[in-house]
Amino acid sequence: MYADLLARFEEYLVATGLAPTTITNYLADLRGFAQWWAETQGKGVSLLTVTADGIRRYRRDMARRGWAPATINRRLQGIRKFFSFAVTTGLLPTNPAAEVSRVNEQRSAPSRILTPAELGQLLAAVRSNNGSQSRRDYALLQVLVETGIKVSDLVDLRLEDVELGVGEGYLLVGSSLATGGRCLPLGPTVCAALRSYLRVRAPAPGVTHLFLNREGRPISPRTVQRLVSTYARAAGLTGVSAHTLRQTFAYTAMEESGDPKAVARLLGLREVPRYVRVSGDTPAINS
């Protein structure tokens, strides 16, 4: 089915009088998209089942991989051309790619967005550390990854701000809900990491902060930034900071929910944040 579609698409392009180089590029772009579609949907799934949301996911994936806006737009044009062919030949009633906007090439690229595999590498680097602070570091990284909170919020967390249930819990960020604080859900993995850390957290009379340094004092923002950078290097990752984890959380949350206002609430922003649109209507968050 795919081979037949590709052959018919090539015939269509030739018939429209396009230059051979342009035809070659369109076909290459379609093959790349078809491979991605098969990897995400399963082999044998027809290209004719592609939706606008599917193309947006592909666009987001290209942006996540750091592809240049011009490259993303060229691929989108090839996909749009294929579905125009499908409509013209009666294979589809509408062109799903027509609903997908181009990347704004005038805007700067977003901060580095980590893939799930890269996040796994980062956390594995922390787990492989046998130092005395390894449980603290792992819990700290898990909180950053799973909640997207700022480093300033992280270092201000108190023991009383953490509620750990059997399989889930929450963090209270801010002094109280009544004064603009927010309650962030915690999944079982981060809950387990926090419980493990709390079992070995050294007694610190009069200090109620959650994360402490070796001297039993509240950990500093600079130390958190250094830890993230150190573990990123150990994982073989470049260009990773604590803000990268916040950006990645925001990007993933937006990808899953499609609700900018909900993502803004999770990030502790009063209004929908100013977005840098690097892949059409999928934002990277600057705050």
C-alpha positions as CSV (number, residue, x, y, z in Angstrom):
1,M,0.0,0.0,0.0
2,Y,2.7,2.5,1.0
3,A,4.9,1.6,-2.1
4,D,1.9,2.1,-4.3
5,L,1.1,5.5,-2.7
6,L,4.7,6.6,-3.1
7,A,4.7,5.6,-6.8
8,R,1.5,7.4,-7.5
9,F,2.7,10.5,-5.6
10,E,5.8,10.5,-7.7
11,E,3.8,10.3,-10.9
12,Y,1.6,13.2,-9.7
13,L,4.7,15.3,-9.0
14,V,6.2,14.6,-12.4
15,A,2.9,15.5,-14.0
16,T,2.8,18.9,-12.3
17,G,6.1,19.8,-14.0
18,L,8.2,20.2,-10.9
19,A,12.0,20.2,-11.1
20,P,13.6,16.8,-10.6
21,T,15.4,18.0,-7.5
22,T,12.2,19.3,-6.0
23,I,10.5,15.9,-6.6
24,T,13.4,14.1,-5.0
25,N,13.2,16.3,-1.9
26,Y,9.4,15.8,-1.6
27,L,9.8,12.1,-1.8
28,A,12.6,12.0,0.7
29,D,10.6,14.1,3.1
30,L,7.6,11.9,2.8
31,R,9.7,8.8,3.4
32,G,11.0,10.4,6.5
33,F,7.5,11.1,7.8
34,A,6.2,7.7,6.8
35,Q,9.0,6.1,8.8
36,W,8.2,8.2,11.8
37,W,4.5,7.4,11.4
38,A,5.2,3.7,11.3
39,E,7.4,3.9,14.4
40,T,4.8,5.7,16.4
41,Q,1.6,4.0,15.1
42,G,2.9,0.6,14.2
43,K,4.0,-1.0,10.9
44,G,1.3,-1.3,8.3
45,V,-0.7,1.7,9.4
46,S,-1.7,3.7,6.3
47,L,-0.5,7.2,5.7
48,L,-4.1,7.9,4.8
49,T,-5.0,7.6,8.5
50,V,-2.8,10.6,9.4
51,T,-4.6,13.4,11.2
52,A,-3.6,17.1,11.8
53,D,-2.7,16.2,15.4
54,G,-0.4,13.5,14.1
55,I,1.4,16.0,11.9
56,R,1.7,18.4,14.8
57,R,3.3,15.6,16.9
58,Y,5.8,15.1,14.1
59,R,6.5,18.8,14.0
60,R,7.0,18.8,17.7
61,D,9.3,15.8,17.5
62,M,11.4,17.5,14.9
63,A,11.7,20.7,17.1
64,R,12.6,18.5,20.1
65,R,15.4,17.0,18.1
66,G,16.8,20.5,17.4
67,W,16.1,20.6,13.7
68,A,16.3,24.0,12.1
69,P,13.0,25.8,11.5
70,A,13.7,25.9,7.8
71,T,14.2,22.1,7.7
72,I,11.0,21.6,9.6
73,N,9.1,23.8,7.2
74,R,10.5,22.0,4.2
75,R,9.4,18.7,5.6
76,L,6.0,20.1,6.4
77,Q,5.7,21.3,2.8
78,G,6.5,17.9,1.5
79,I,3.8,16.4,3.7
80,R,1.3,19.1,2.7
81,K,2.1,18.3,-1.0
82,F,1.4,14.6,-0.4
83,F,-2.0,15.2,1.1
84,S,-2.9,17.7,-1.5
85,F,-2.2,14.8,-4.0
86,A,-4.4,12.5,-1.9
87,V,-7.3,15.0,-2.0
88,T,-6.9,15.7,-5.7
89,T,-7.0,12.0,-6.6
90,G,-9.9,11.3,-4.3
91,L,-8.1,9.3,-1.7
92,L,-9.0,11.7,1.1
93,P,-11.8,14.3,1.4
94,T,-9.6,16.9,3.1
95,N,-5.9,17.8,3.6
96,P,-5.0,17.3,7.3
97,A,-1.7,19.1,6.8
98,A,-3.6,22.3,5.8
99,E,-4.5,22.7,9.4
100,V,-0.9,22.6,10.6
101,S,1.0,25.9,10.7
102,R,4.6,26.4,9.7
103,V,7.4,27.1,12.1
104,N,8.1,30.8,12.6
105,E,11.7,31.1,11.3
106,Q,12.1,34.6,12.7
107,R,11.8,33.4,16.3
108,S,14.8,32.0,18.2
109,A,14.9,28.3,19.0
110,P,13.7,27.1,22.4
111,S,15.9,26.0,25.2
112,R,17.1,22.5,24.9
113,I,14.3,20.0,25.3
114,L,15.3,16.6,26.6
115,T,13.8,13.4,25.1
116,P,12.5,10.7,27.4
117,A,15.6,8.7,26.6
118,E,17.8,11.6,27.6
119,L,15.9,12.1,30.9
120,G,16.4,8.4,31.6
121,Q,20.2,8.8,31.0
122,L,20.3,11.8,33.4
123,L,18.5,10.0,36.2
124,A,20.6,6.9,35.6
125,A,23.7,8.9,36.1
126,V,22.4,10.0,39.5
127,R,21.5,6.5,40.5
128,S,25.0,5.3,39.6
129,N,26.5,7.7,42.1
130,N,27.4,5.9,45.3
131,G,28.3,9.1,47.2
132,S,26.8,10.0,50.6
133,Q,24.4,12.5,49.0
134,S,23.2,10.2,46.2
135,R,19.7,9.8,47.6
136,R,19.3,13.5,48.1
137,D,20.5,14.2,44.6
138,Y,18.2,11.6,43.0
139,A,15.1,12.9,44.9
140,L,16.1,16.5,44.0
141,L,16.4,15.7,40.3
142,Q,13.2,13.7,40.3
143,V,11.3,16.7,41.8
144,L,12.7,19.0,39.1
145,V,11.9,16.6,36.3
146,E,8.4,15.7,37.5
147,T,7.1,19.1,38.6
148,G,9.0,21.7,36.6
149,I,9.4,24.0,39.5
150,K,12.1,26.7,39.5
151,V,15.3,26.2,41.4
152,S,14.3,29.1,43.7
153,D,11.1,27.2,44.6
154,L,13.0,23.9,45.1
155,V,15.5,25.3,47.6
156,D,12.6,26.9,49.6
157,L,10.7,23.7,50.0
158,R,10.1,22.7,53.7
159,L,9.4,19.3,55.2
160,E,5.8,20.3,55.8
161,D,5.3,21.1,52.1
162,V,5.6,17.5,51.2
163,E,2.8,15.0,51.6
164,L,3.7,11.4,50.6
165,G,1.0,8.8,50.2
166,V,1.2,5.1,49.4
167,G,1.5,5.7,45.6
168,E,1.2,9.4,45.1
169,G,1.6,12.7,47.0
170,Y,1.9,16.4,46.5
171,L,4.1,19.4,47.0
172,L,2.9,22.7,48.2
173,V,4.9,25.4,46.5
174,G,4.6,28.8,48.0
175,S,3.5,29.8,51.5
176,S,-0.1,28.8,51.1
177,L,-2.8,28.2,48.5
178,A,-4.6,31.3,49.8
179,T,-1.6,33.5,49.0
180,G,-0.9,32.2,45.5
181,G,0.8,28.9,46.3
182,R,0.0,25.8,44.3
183,C,-0.3,22.2,44.9
184,L,1.6,19.9,42.5
185,P,0.9,16.2,42.2
186,L,3.7,13.7,42.7
187,G,3.7,10.3,41.0
188,P,4.9,7.1,42.6
189,T,8.5,7.3,41.3
190,V,9.2,10.7,42.8
191,C,7.4,9.8,46.0
192,A,9.6,6.7,46.4
193,A,12.7,8.8,45.8
194,L,11.7,11.4,48.4
195,R,10.9,8.7,51.0
196,S,14.3,7.1,50.4
197,Y,16.0,10.5,50.9
198,L,14.0,11.3,54.0
199,R,15.1,8.1,55.6
200,V,18.8,9.2,55.4
201,R,18.3,13.0,55.8
202,A,20.6,14.0,58.6
203,P,19.0,15.6,61.7
204,A,19.2,19.3,61.5
205,P,17.8,21.0,64.7
206,G,15.8,24.1,63.8
207,V,16.2,23.6,60.0
208,T,12.9,22.7,58.3
209,H,14.1,22.9,54.7
210,L,13.6,19.7,52.7
211,F,16.9,19.6,50.8
212,L,20.1,20.2,52.9
213,N,23.8,20.4,52.1
214,R,26.5,18.4,53.8
215,E,26.6,20.8,56.7
216,G,22.9,20.4,57.4
217,R,22.0,23.8,56.0
218,P,19.5,24.6,53.2
219,I,20.9,23.7,49.8
220,S,21.7,26.7,47.7
221,P,20.5,27.5,44.1
222,R,24.1,27.4,42.9
223,T,24.6,23.9,44.3
224,V,21.5,22.7,42.6
225,Q,22.6,24.2,39.3
226,R,26.1,22.6,39.7
227,L,24.5,19.2,40.5
228,V,22.4,19.2,37.4
229,S,25.4,20.2,35.2
230,T,27.6,17.5,36.8
231,Y,25.1,14.7,36.3
232,A,24.3,15.9,32.8
233,R,28.0,15.6,31.9
234,A,28.2,12.2,33.5
235,A,25.2,11.2,31.3
236,G,27.0,12.4,28.2
237,L,24.5,15.3,27.7
238,T,25.4,18.8,26.7
239,G,23.6,22.1,27.1
240,V,21.6,20.9,30.1
241,S,20.7,23.1,33.1
242,A,18.0,23.2,35.7
243,H,16.0,25.5,33.4
244,T,16.3,22.8,30.7
245,L,14.3,20.5,33.0
246,R,11.7,23.2,33.5
247,Q,11.4,23.7,29.8
248,T,11.2,20.0,29.2
249,F,8.4,19.6,31.8
250,A,6.5,22.5,30.2
251,Y,7.0,21.1,26.7
252,T,5.8,17.6,27.7
253,A,2.9,19.0,29.7
254,M,1.8,21.1,26.8
255,E,2.2,18.1,24.5
256,E,0.0,15.9,26.7
257,S,-2.7,18.4,27.6
258,G,-2.8,21.0,24.8
259,D,-3.9,23.5,27.4
260,P,-1.6,26.5,27.8
261,K,-3.6,27.8,30.9
262,A,-3.2,24.5,32.7
263,V,0.5,24.4,31.9
264,A,0.8,28.0,33.2
265,R,-0.9,27.0,36.5
266,L,1.5,24.1,37.0
267,L,4.4,26.5,36.4
268,G,3.1,29.0,38.9
269,L,2.4,31.7,36.4
270,R,-0.7,33.9,36.9
271,E,-1.4,34.3,33.2
272,V,-0.8,32.4,30.1
273,P,3.0,32.9,29.6
274,R,4.6,34.5,26.6
275,Y,5.5,31.7,24.3
276,V,8.1,31.4,21.7
277,R,6.4,29.5,18.9
278,V,9.1,27.3,17.5
279,S,6.7,24.7,16.0
280,G,3.5,26.4,15.0
281,D,1.0,26.3,17.8
282,T,3.2,24.2,20.2
283,P,5.0,26.6,22.5
284,A,8.3,26.6,24.5
285,I,7.9,28.4,27.7
286,N,10.4,31.2,28.5
287,S,9.5,31.8,32.1
